[in-house]
């Protein structure tokens, strides 16, 4: 990063033009978060277009005009760092900084000052350094939230990432303008939301955004209905409180050392790190699945003839709601499908437990339907049951259901997962040649028969076992293929 700053400083000096490093970079340097810096923001006195084009003669990168009307240009360096340049708003740098939202993002460093950064040269008209020392997020002016309502969620996102507190006056300002969040484009909200999901203790910040800031229900309106229902024979709290607690339990399990047996823990760690879409990881989606697993309860609520409240079918109505959220917030098709499956099938592990049925046949059916989301569903189900029972009795031993989940997870990891993609053992093309079949859906049925035979231990899980099975079960066609 130093060579980039020095190149910008030389450019500013050669042109005799004021240029400032601004925003989050200064904050992150003061917090010793230098290694996390991925972009640098600069402000120039004049239109930065010529400045940027000249700078590209000394830096290897690509010029990207982000917004010509607002005079915002980006240099994307080959090394991955992004440099954003915009023209100063107002007569001077302090006026420009005053148009920003948070004090910790409203500091500037003149490019004519020494580098590495020396604190005495920082321009800090709104006390950003003091707020960093107090580990506090504080706004500069309420109008900033009206100008760009995304800042209503950006503030708690920064609070979450930095592990800061929030000033009371900022809490009240966000509550006052919370309704404006409904006007923000879904993809912009999603970007901020997933940055929060990527942190540990997400449940704490979800609670803060709900209870203190009153903004979460502007993103997910069904939350308000969830707060009105849910208390029944098995739940002592409302559905929303239970759901947030389920996220807490899921996080405590996934981040815990020694909760599961080592090979299961390692499988979960590897599985949960998988990138699903862009920078969104599987664990981020699992947290959302835990949060939304009961979102269908308000629409499924029924009171039977005995006066007992029931929520039959809530997993399906909930899955449909999640699909609507995914569409509005511009989640990818893969993310939408995963969340639908999480909500629609989250009851299955509990049903197997109640039926005391973990037979090979039942597990194979579950694994086939759950697919690669098997471990996800087991974790959500475990968190669901633990959060339910712990609120009923904080001292209850949950060992039996944990053993149940571990048993299913172990069967999936050791028996089913190696066969999930059977083409690693034998391909459809090879089956067609051996059994002398034309290309058709029947080839898929043969591969499924092979997978099932291997899972139940009827044949060895290697090509030799597959060939032997084919010749025994499809003898006429196999013999023709041999001739």
MIMAR-459418 format. One record per residue (C-alpha): residue number from 1; residue in one letter; x, y, z. Coordinates in Angstrom, 2 decimals. Example, Ala and Ser with C-alpha at 12.3 -4.5 7.8 and 13.67 -1.06 7.14 Angstrom:
! residues 2
  resi  resn       c1       c2       c3
     1     A    12.30    -4.50     7.80
     2     S    13.67    -1.06     7.14
! end
This chain:
! residues 483
  resi  resn       c1       c2       c3
     1     X     0.00     0.00     0.00
     2     X     2.87     2.40     0.78
     3     X     4.11     2.50    -2.82
     4     X     0.59     3.40    -3.98
     5     X     0.26     6.24    -1.47
     6     X     3.70     7.54    -2.49
     7     X     2.73     7.44    -6.17
     8     X    -0.44     9.45    -5.48
     9     X     1.56    11.92    -3.37
    10     X     4.11    12.44    -6.17
    11     X     1.30    12.96    -8.67
    12     X    -0.35    15.57    -6.43
    13     X     2.98    17.37    -5.92
    14     X     3.83    17.36    -9.65
    15     X     0.41    18.81   -10.49
    16     X     0.45    21.27    -7.62
    17     X    -3.02    20.08    -6.73
    18     X    -4.41    19.34    -3.24
    19     X    -5.24    15.66    -2.73
    20     X    -6.38    13.90     0.43
    21     X    -6.67    10.33     1.61
    22     X   -10.07    10.12     3.30
    23     X   -12.52     7.79     5.00
    24     X   -12.14     4.29     6.35
    25     X    -8.46     3.86     5.45
    26     X    -7.37     6.35     8.12
    27     X    -9.69     4.71    10.65
    28     X    -8.31     1.24     9.87
    29     X    -4.69     2.42    10.11
    30     X    -5.40     3.95    13.53
    31     X    -6.97     0.62    14.56
    32     X    -3.98    -1.38    13.21
    33     X    -6.22    -3.01    10.60
    34     X    -3.84    -2.22     7.71
    35     X    -3.90    -5.79     6.39
    36     X    -7.68    -5.61     5.92
    37     X    -7.56    -2.52     3.69
    38     X    -8.76    -3.37     0.18
    39     X    -9.58     0.09    -1.15
    40     X    -8.31     3.63    -0.73
    41     X   -10.49     6.74    -1.09
    42     X    -9.03    10.04    -2.29
    43     X   -10.48    13.52    -2.75
    44     X    -9.03    16.02    -5.22
    45     X    -9.74    19.75    -5.47
    46     X   -10.49    19.57    -9.21
    47     X   -12.20    17.00   -11.43
    48     X   -10.06    13.86   -10.80
    49     X   -10.27    12.50   -14.38
    50     X    -6.95    13.98   -15.56
    51     X    -5.34    13.16   -12.21
    52     X    -6.33     9.50   -12.51
    53     X    -5.28     9.18   -16.16
    54     X    -1.83    10.60   -15.35
    55     X    -1.50     8.33   -12.30
    56     X    -2.07     5.26   -14.50
    57     X     1.25     6.01   -16.21
    58     X     3.03     4.99   -13.00
    59     X     0.63     2.37   -11.61
    60     X    -0.46    -0.80   -13.39
    61     X    -4.21    -0.91   -13.34
    62     X    -7.50    -0.32   -15.12
    63     X    -9.51     2.89   -15.16
    64     X   -13.19     2.40   -14.30
    65     X   -15.50     5.45   -14.52
    66     X   -17.92     4.70   -11.65
    67     X   -20.04     7.84   -12.03
    68     X   -18.90    10.52   -14.49
    69     X   -21.66    12.91   -13.42
    70     X   -20.51    12.75    -9.79
    71     X   -16.87    12.70   -10.96
    72     X   -16.10     9.35    -9.33
    73     X   -13.34     7.26   -10.88
    74     X   -11.68     4.03    -9.83
    75     X    -8.29     2.53   -10.55
    76     X    -8.36    -1.23   -10.09
    77     X    -4.77    -2.32    -9.55
    78     X    -3.55    -5.72   -10.70
    79     X    -2.48    -6.46    -7.13
    80     X    -6.13    -6.24    -6.07
    81     X    -6.19    -2.82    -4.39
    82     X    -8.88    -0.37    -5.58
    83     X    -8.29     3.41    -5.60
    84     X   -11.38     5.64    -5.71
    85     X   -11.04     9.32    -6.62
    86     X   -13.78    11.92    -6.36
    87     X   -13.95    15.70    -6.52
    88     X   -14.15    17.64    -3.29
    89     X   -17.62    18.87    -2.30
    90     X   -17.59    22.44    -1.05
    91     X   -14.84    24.99    -0.71
    92     X   -12.46    22.98     1.42
    93     X   -11.74    19.54     2.82
    94     X   -13.53    20.20     6.11
    95     X   -16.74    21.09     4.28
    96     X   -16.37    17.90     2.24
    97     X   -15.88    15.78     5.38
    98     X   -18.93    17.41     6.93
    99     X   -21.13    15.82     4.25
   100     X   -20.23    12.31     5.44
   101     X   -22.20    10.17     7.88
   102     X   -19.96     8.97    10.73
   103     X   -17.16    10.73    12.59
   104     X   -14.82     7.73    12.31
   105     X   -15.14     7.94     8.51
   106     X   -14.81    11.73     8.31
   107     X   -11.07    12.20     8.62
   108     X    -8.56    13.20     5.94
   109     X    -4.81    13.04     5.46
   110     X    -3.12    15.49     3.06
   111     X    -0.87    13.85     0.49
   112     X     1.84    16.46     1.06
   113     X     2.21    15.20     4.66
   114     X     4.84    12.55     5.58
   115     X     4.10     8.89     4.99
   116     X     3.72     6.46     6.81
   117     X     0.86     8.29     8.44
   118     X     1.66    10.63    11.34
   119     X    -1.35    11.43    13.53
   120     X    -0.53    15.12    13.95
   121     X    -1.31    15.73    10.27
   122     X    -4.75    14.10    10.34
   123     X    -7.59    16.52     9.60
   124     X   -10.32    15.55    12.07
   125     X   -13.00    18.25    12.43
   126     X   -15.65    16.02    14.05
   127     X   -13.69    14.09    16.67
   128     X   -13.26    10.80    14.81
   129     X   -10.05     9.92    16.65
   130     X   -11.73    10.47    19.99
   131     X   -14.57     8.16    18.96
   132     X   -12.05     5.53    17.87
   133     X   -10.43     5.72    21.30
   134     X   -13.87     5.34    22.91
   135     X   -14.72     2.57    20.42
   136     X   -17.89     4.38    19.47
   137     X   -19.93     4.83    16.27
   138     X   -21.38     8.35    16.16
   139     X   -23.07    10.24    13.34
   140     X   -22.21    13.76    12.22
   141     X   -25.64    14.94    11.07
   142     X   -29.10    13.40    10.71
   143     X   -29.46    14.62     7.13
   144     X   -26.88    12.03     6.09
   145     X   -29.43     9.25     6.74
   146     X   -32.00    11.04     4.59
   147     X   -29.53    11.57     1.72
   148     X   -28.65     7.87     1.63
   149     X   -30.80     5.63     3.87
   150     X   -28.34     2.74     3.35
   151     X   -26.33     4.47     6.06
   152     X   -29.00     3.28     8.51
   153     X   -27.64    -0.26     8.19
   154     X   -24.08     0.72     7.34
   155     X   -23.62     2.22    10.82
   156     X   -24.47    -1.01    12.70
   157     X   -22.46    -2.98    10.14
   158     X   -19.36    -0.96    11.03
   159     X   -20.21    -1.32    14.70
   160     X   -20.36    -5.10    14.18
   161     X   -17.10    -5.34    12.23
   162     X   -15.15    -3.07    14.59
   163     X   -16.78    -4.36    17.79
   164     X   -17.68    -0.79    18.73
   165     X   -20.61     0.61    20.71
   166     X   -23.04     3.16    19.29
   167     X   -23.67     6.62    20.64
   168     X   -27.16     7.08    22.08
   169     X   -27.86    10.08    19.84
   170     X   -27.02     7.94    16.80
   171     X   -29.34     5.18    18.00
   172     X   -32.17     7.70    18.27
   173     X   -31.40     9.23    14.86
   174     X   -31.49     5.81    13.19
   175     X   -34.77     4.91    14.90
   176     X   -36.22     8.23    13.71
   177     X   -35.33     7.56    10.08
   178     X   -35.69     3.76    10.07
   179     X   -38.68     3.87     7.72
   180     X   -36.45     5.22     4.96
   181     X   -34.65     1.89     4.71
   182     X   -37.60     0.55     2.71
   183     X   -36.53     2.80    -0.17
   184     X   -33.05     1.24    -0.51
   185     X   -32.36    -1.17    -3.38
   186     X   -32.31    -4.80    -2.28
   187     X   -28.80    -5.56    -3.51
   188     X   -27.35    -2.68    -1.46
   189     X   -29.03    -3.97     1.71
   190     X   -27.80    -7.48     0.95
   191     X   -24.20    -6.29     0.71
   192     X   -24.32    -4.78     4.20
   193     X   -26.35    -7.64     5.67
   194     X   -23.87   -10.29     4.59
   195     X   -20.96    -8.28     5.99
   196     X   -22.76    -8.60     9.35
   197     X   -23.44   -12.31     8.83
   198     X   -19.73   -12.88     8.21
   199     X   -18.91   -11.87    11.78
   200     X   -19.20   -14.12    14.80
   201     X   -21.88   -13.30    17.40
   202     X   -24.19   -12.22    14.59
   203     X   -27.15   -12.90    16.89
   204     X   -26.08   -10.03    19.17
   205     X   -26.10    -7.50    16.35
   206     X   -29.37    -8.82    14.93
   207     X   -30.91    -8.23    18.36
   208     X   -29.40    -4.74    18.50
   209     X   -30.69    -3.87    15.03
   210     X   -34.14    -5.08    16.04
   211     X   -34.62    -3.86    19.59
   212     X   -32.42    -0.75    19.67
   213     X   -32.53     0.51    16.08
   214     X   -35.90    -0.84    14.90
   215     X   -34.57    -1.42    11.37
   216     X   -34.61    -5.20    10.93
   217     X   -38.39    -5.29    10.47
   218     X   -37.99    -2.84     7.58
   219     X   -35.99    -5.50     5.76
   220     X   -37.99    -8.53     6.95
   221     X   -41.55    -7.35     7.77
   222     X   -42.71   -10.78     8.98
   223     X   -40.62   -10.27    12.10
   224     X   -43.44    -8.24    13.67
   225     X   -45.91   -11.10    13.19
   226     X   -43.37   -13.55    14.62
   227     X   -43.24   -11.50    17.80
   228     X   -46.98   -11.98    18.26
   229     X   -47.05   -15.78    18.07
   230     X   -45.07   -18.88    18.92
   231     X   -45.76   -19.47    22.59
   232     X   -47.25   -22.95    22.94
   233     X   -46.65   -26.29    24.65
   234     X   -43.02   -26.37    23.46
   235     X   -42.11   -22.67    23.38
   236     X   -42.04   -20.25    26.29
   237     X   -41.05   -17.27    24.14
   238     X   -42.35   -15.76    20.91
   239     X   -41.22   -17.13    17.57
   240     X   -38.82   -14.27    16.82
   241     X   -37.00   -14.48    20.18
   242     X   -36.65   -18.23    19.68
   243     X   -35.29   -17.73    16.14
   244     X   -32.59   -15.27    17.19
   245     X   -31.61   -17.64    20.00
   246     X   -31.39   -20.42    17.41
   247     X   -28.81   -18.34    15.51
   248     X   -26.89   -17.92    18.78
   249     X   -26.85   -21.68    19.38
   250     X   -25.84   -22.42    15.78
   251     X   -22.94   -19.98    16.07
   252     X   -21.85   -21.41    19.42
   253     X   -21.74   -24.89    17.89
   254     X   -20.00   -24.05    14.62
   255     X   -17.34   -21.92    16.29
   256     X   -16.81   -24.28    19.24
   257     X   -13.78   -26.49    19.70
   258     X   -14.61   -29.95    20.95
   259     X   -18.39   -29.84    20.56
   260     X   -18.47   -32.53    17.87
   261     X   -16.08   -35.43    17.37
   262     X   -13.00   -34.24    15.50
   263     X   -13.83   -35.69    12.09
   264     X   -17.34   -34.21    12.23
   265     X   -16.02   -30.84    13.43
   266     X   -13.45   -30.79    10.61
   267     X   -16.14   -31.67     8.06
   268     X   -18.30   -28.81     9.33
   269     X   -15.43   -26.33     9.25
   270     X   -14.55   -27.17     5.66
   271     X   -18.19   -27.34     4.57
   272     X   -19.20   -24.04     6.18
   273     X   -16.36   -22.11     4.49
   274     X   -17.64   -22.92     1.00
   275     X   -18.36   -19.84    -1.12
   276     X   -21.94   -20.00    -2.38
   277     X   -22.17   -16.73    -4.31
   278     X   -19.49   -14.06    -4.55
   279     X   -18.10   -13.57    -1.05
   280     X   -21.13   -15.15     0.65
   281     X   -20.17   -18.33     2.50
   282     X   -22.30   -21.31     3.37
   283     X   -22.12   -20.43     7.10
   284     X   -23.69   -17.04     6.32
   285     X   -26.62   -18.82     4.66
   286     X   -26.90   -21.30     7.55
   287     X   -27.28   -18.36     9.95
   288     X   -30.09   -16.97     7.79
   289     X   -31.66   -20.43     7.69
   290     X   -31.57   -20.59    11.49
   291     X   -33.09   -17.10    11.67
   292     X   -35.90   -17.89     9.23
   293     X   -36.66   -21.52    10.09
   294     X   -39.93   -20.55    11.85
   295     X   -40.85   -17.53     9.75
   296     X   -43.91   -19.37     8.40
   297     X   -45.51   -19.82    11.82
   298     X   -47.69   -16.68    11.77
   299     X   -49.40   -17.73     8.54
   300     X   -49.69   -21.39     9.64
   301     X   -51.09   -20.77    13.12
   302     X   -54.20   -22.81    13.99
   303     X   -55.98   -23.51    17.28
   304     X   -57.42   -27.04    17.46
   305     X   -60.62   -28.19    19.19
   306     X   -58.78   -28.68    22.47
   307     X   -57.58   -25.08    22.43
   308     X   -54.01   -26.07    21.65
   309     X   -52.06   -23.83    19.27
   310     X   -50.44   -25.64    16.35
   311     X   -48.30   -24.59    13.41
   312     X   -48.64   -27.48    11.00
   313     X   -47.13   -26.76     7.60
   314     X   -45.18   -23.72     8.82
   315     X   -42.04   -25.03     7.14
   316     X   -43.67   -24.77     3.68
   317     X   -45.29   -21.37     4.18
   318     X   -41.97   -20.19     5.61
   319     X   -40.02   -21.48     2.63
   320     X   -42.29   -19.53     0.29
   321     X   -41.74   -16.36     2.32
   322     X   -37.98   -16.81     2.17
   323     X   -38.23   -17.17    -1.60
   324     X   -39.97   -13.77    -1.72
   325     X   -37.25   -12.19     0.43
   326     X   -34.56   -13.69    -1.81
   327     X   -36.18   -12.18    -4.88
   328     X   -36.63    -8.73    -3.34
   329     X   -33.11    -8.59    -1.91
   330     X   -31.56    -9.93    -5.13
   331     X   -30.01   -13.04    -3.64
   332     X   -28.63   -15.47    -6.18
   333     X   -30.72   -18.41    -7.39
   334     X   -28.41   -20.78    -5.53
   335     X   -28.79   -18.83    -2.28
   336     X   -32.56   -18.75    -2.71
   337     X   -32.69   -22.52    -3.31
   338     X   -30.50   -23.25    -0.27
   339     X   -32.61   -21.11     2.05
   340     X   -35.80   -22.63     0.70
   341     X   -34.44   -26.09     1.47
   342     X   -33.27   -25.06     4.96
   343     X   -36.71   -23.80     5.94
   344     X   -38.74   -26.47     4.14
   345     X   -36.76   -29.40     5.59
   346     X   -35.61   -28.14     8.98
   347     X   -38.08   -30.43    10.80
   348     X   -36.84   -33.68     9.22
   349     X   -34.08   -34.52    11.75
   350     X   -36.54   -33.99    14.62
   351     X   -39.12   -36.21    12.92
   352     X   -36.51   -38.99    12.60
   353     X   -35.70   -38.55    16.30
   354     X   -39.34   -38.73    17.38
   355     X   -39.92   -41.79    15.18
   356     X   -36.73   -43.37    16.53
   357     X   -35.90   -44.21    12.92
   358     X   -32.33   -43.92    11.70
   359     X   -32.44   -47.03     9.57
   360     X   -30.32   -47.19     6.46
   361     X   -33.39   -46.85     4.24
   362     X   -34.61   -43.75     6.09
   363     X   -31.19   -42.11     6.16
   364     X   -30.62   -42.78     2.47
   365     X   -33.92   -41.05     1.68
   366     X   -32.99   -38.08     3.87
   367     X   -29.51   -37.78     2.34
   368     X   -30.92   -38.00    -1.17
   369     X   -33.46   -35.25    -0.53
   370     X   -31.12   -33.02     1.51
   371     X   -28.09   -33.53    -0.71
   372     X   -25.12   -31.27     0.01
   373     X   -27.23   -29.39     2.55
   374     X   -27.43   -32.40     4.90
   375     X   -24.92   -31.01     7.41
   376     X   -26.58   -27.59     7.24
   377     X   -29.99   -29.03     8.07
   378     X   -28.60   -31.09    10.94
   379     X   -26.98   -28.00    12.45
   380     X   -30.13   -25.88    12.09
   381     X   -32.26   -28.68    13.59
   382     X   -29.84   -29.09    16.50
   383     X   -29.80   -25.34    17.18
   384     X   -33.61   -25.25    16.93
   385     X   -34.13   -28.03    19.47
   386     X   -31.43   -26.86    21.88
   387     X   -32.77   -23.28    21.84
   388     X   -36.30   -24.58    22.45
   389     X   -35.40   -26.90    25.31
   390     X   -32.88   -24.57    26.99
   391     X   -35.48   -21.85    27.27
   392     X   -37.87   -24.36    28.85
   393     X   -35.19   -25.71    31.18
   394     X   -31.71   -24.08    31.14
   395     X   -30.24   -27.12    32.92
   396     X   -31.68   -29.80    30.66
   397     X   -29.15   -32.21    29.22
   398     X   -29.39   -32.19    25.43
   399     X   -27.00   -35.10    24.95
   400     X   -29.50   -37.50    23.36
   401     X   -30.44   -35.23    20.47
   402     X   -26.80   -34.30    19.96
   403     X   -25.92   -38.01    19.71
   404     X   -28.78   -38.39    17.21
   405     X   -27.41   -35.56    15.06
   406     X   -23.85   -36.86    15.30
   407     X   -24.95   -40.34    14.28
   408     X   -26.68   -39.01    11.16
   409     X   -23.78   -36.66    10.37
   410     X   -21.30   -39.51    10.71
   411     X   -23.33   -41.70     8.34
   412     X   -23.50   -38.87     5.83
   413     X   -19.77   -38.08     6.01
   414     X   -18.47   -41.65     5.94
   415     X   -21.10   -43.50     3.90
   416     X   -23.06   -41.17     1.67
   417     X   -20.81   -38.20     0.87
   418     X   -18.15   -40.32    -0.91
   419     X   -20.95   -41.57    -3.20
   420     X   -22.64   -38.19    -3.72
   421     X   -20.92   -37.85    -7.08
   422     X   -20.63   -41.45    -8.21
   423     X   -19.04   -40.44   -11.50
   424     X   -15.76   -40.46    -9.59
   425     X   -16.18   -44.26    -9.49
   426     X   -17.98   -44.90   -12.76
   427     X   -19.36   -42.46   -15.33
   428     X   -22.64   -42.49   -17.20
   429     X   -20.73   -42.96   -20.45
   430     X   -19.09   -46.09   -19.07
   431     X   -22.47   -47.44   -17.95
   432     X   -23.87   -46.83   -21.43
   433     X   -21.00   -48.75   -23.00
   434     X   -21.12   -51.67   -20.54
   435     X   -24.89   -52.07   -20.53
   436     X   -25.19   -51.14   -24.22
   437     X   -27.71   -48.37   -23.64
   438     X   -28.45   -45.28   -25.71
   439     X   -28.18   -41.93   -23.90
   440     X   -31.34   -41.62   -21.82
   441     X   -32.69   -40.93   -18.35
   442     X   -32.43   -44.67   -17.69
   443     X   -28.66   -44.23   -17.37
   444     X   -29.32   -42.02   -14.36
   445     X   -31.51   -44.70   -12.85
   446     X   -28.71   -47.26   -13.26
   447     X   -26.24   -44.90   -11.57
   448     X   -28.72   -44.41    -8.71
   449     X   -29.05   -48.21    -8.35
   450     X   -25.25   -48.47    -8.13
   451     X   -25.06   -45.69    -5.52
   452     X   -27.75   -47.35    -3.41
   453     X   -26.06   -50.77    -3.64
   454     X   -22.76   -49.24    -2.48
   455     X   -24.40   -47.27     0.35
   456     X   -26.08   -50.39     1.76
   457     X   -22.87   -52.38     1.43
   458     X   -24.18   -54.83    -1.17
   459     X   -21.17   -54.13    -3.38
   460     X   -17.76   -52.52    -2.78
   461     X   -17.44   -48.79    -3.50
   462     X   -15.06   -49.10    -6.45
   463     X   -15.22   -49.64   -10.19
   464     X   -14.73   -53.38    -9.93
   465     X   -17.77   -53.68    -7.69
   466     X   -19.79   -51.53   -10.07
   467     X   -18.86   -53.65   -13.10
   468     X   -19.72   -56.85   -11.28
   469     X   -23.09   -55.40   -10.25
   470     X   -23.92   -54.32   -13.80
   471     X   -23.10   -57.72   -15.30
   472     X   -25.21   -59.47   -12.67
   473     X   -28.25   -57.18   -12.84
   474     X   -28.21   -56.30   -16.54
   475     X   -26.79   -59.57   -17.98
   476     X   -28.32   -59.55   -21.46
   477     X   -27.32   -56.03   -22.31
   478     X   -23.94   -56.41   -20.62
   479     X   -23.20   -59.58   -22.61
   480     X   -24.09   -57.81   -25.86
   481     X   -21.69   -55.06   -24.91
   482     X   -18.91   -57.65   -24.32
   483     X   -19.44   -59.12   -27.80
! end
